[in-house]
Amino acid sequence: MDEYKTSIVEKVIISVIAICFVVWSTVFIYKSSVVGIDGKRYFCLIDDAMISMRYAWNFSHGLGLVWNPGEYIEGYSNPLMTLIMSLATLIFNKSIAVLCIQILGVAFILGIAYLLMQIACHVVENEVHRYQMFIRILSFTCALSYYPLVYWSLEGMETGLLTLLLFLSILSALNYTRKHNRSQLFLMAICLGLAFLTRMDSGIFALLTFLFVLIETYKVKSAKTDITQIVSASGVYALFVAGLLAFRLAYYGELFPNTYILKLTGMSTVARIRNGIGFVMPFLKVSTFPLLLASADLIFSFQKKKLFLLSLALAAIGYQIWIGGEPWNYWRIMSPVMPIVFLLFVRAVTVIVSILSKTTFYKDYLLPNTIFPGRYVAQLIVIILTLIGLWKANSQFLKEIFFVSNPYTTSENKNHVNTAIALNELTTDDATVGVIWAGAIPYYTGRVAIDFLGKCDRYIAHLPPETSDKVEWIGMRSIPGHNKYDLNYSIVKRRPTYVQDLAWGSQDVSEWAKKYYVEIQYKGVSLFLLKNSSAVHWGKADAPSLHHYVKDIP
């Protein structure tokens, strides 16, 4: 009966926490939306997600899985997420399709939190029942409270989907090692295969998961049968890998996406790792508390499953270092494993407080001086320590969490949406747009686009990277995905109708552009337009100096 009451209490608490998260997410989505110069509200994702949305839109409208019609270049690295996006773009208009992806992100996070609770059941199965419930609830809360994971999911990146599939595969692996149910093993393989379709680098997690299952099979009498099943499940996973590679080779003519070539070729291994270390150090600084306690718990209370879970986190950190960092310090690569770290952290804190509660200091000094009932003091201490860990890990994002400032890149998104609206009204369908931010402007205009930084341009992707200090931030000397460019090729040679900027890194074509481009104002939006372009409705522009330039058109 007590367990039944405990279960009801747990469900009520979880439901309240979930509702609060949905309300918070609704505010987040609203705050990340923008009102355009046409008075309409637009929903917009972070730039890389908007690139995927453009691929999805073209695919769902019969133009192929391409950024520009007729150009077969894989400028995305999240095939499954892009296909999911294409369902939204098939049914809804461009803005509402983006909103649907953000709502889907909310569902992803709730699913992740639920799965983390189920994983927690395996980690704390030997604890007393009331501690199990307590750790499950805290684990659920931590999954909803780690801002980088929530941010990337609500901003349309594949992070939420990848984490959901990873957690489902982890849960299936743990279930299989407990009961050796074959269906759980193949569910694990399928989820890992779908994770590979979501992002190729999830293969690291797949390797660790299969290795854990293989090691655990040696404990049982049916090891030979289990190993045969594991080999079969590995074959299922291999089908996903081979299928994606075959599709990529047939459709794009490449074994690796263009983004891989752009980000991971050209720099020396030493320079790339140095970059990665510089990027990861701030993350380690804010995540040390939960990581250290999780590691300590593993050392003093060793379990293979805890080692497996912690190894996933260490692998993500190592991989982030190997690839040389990222343009954003919102910890996209590490986000999927951080809820697991917090699960292990909560378990460690609970054990420490449980030991503390048996000491003389706790009984004689701490317990008598609290205003709370004695039976809840230990839980209160665990909650406080968990909140400290969460606060530290989220410390750089507190203004966004409490909506003191808008979500990251919202102001840039507003500029890009307004630019797209202006271009739609001021140019014809034949216009081309040259962009540094390759997401919102191409997506909302639908115009043929030129990507200055090479995600969707093979020529740029194969250039040597800029390794000087001209493209550096967040502790890196050279930013992956932003350190290859050739403005003479992208602007001088290709002459897009619209140019987002005339300088990047060590290159500046502003002097050349004075002869061929004009900066005009349209409804408060500044635009660099090609002077002699017939794709521009020049009479609509409202810049006072425009006519001076128009009369010079050859």
Secondary structure, DSSP 8 states (H G I E B T S, - for coil): -HHHHHHHHHHHHHHHHHHHHHHHHHHHHHHH-EE-TTS-EE----HHHHHHHHHHHHHHTTS-S-SSTT------S-HHHHHHHHHHHHHS-HHHHHHHHHHHHHHHHHHHHHHHHHHHHHHTTTS-HHHHHHHHHHHHHHHHH-HHHHHHHHTT-THHHHHHHHHHHHHHHHHHHHH--HHHHHHHHHHHHHHHHH-GGGHHHHHHHHHHHHHHHTTSTTHHHHHHHHHHHHHHHHHHHHHHHHHHHHHHS-SS-HHHHHHHSSS-HHHHHHHHHHHHHHHHHHHHHHHHHHHHHHHHS--HHHHHHHHHHHHHHHHHHHTT--SSSS-TTTGGGHHHHHHHHHHHHHHHHHHHTTSHHIIIIIGGG-SS-HHHHHHHHHHHHHHHHHHHHTGGGHHHHTTSS--TTHHHHHHHHHHHHHHHHHB-TT-EEEESS-SHHHHHH--EEEETTSTT-HHHHTS----STTS--TT-SS-TTTS---HIIIIIIT--SEES-SEETTEE-HHHHHHHEEEEEETTEEEEEETT-TTB-GGG---TTHHHHHTT--
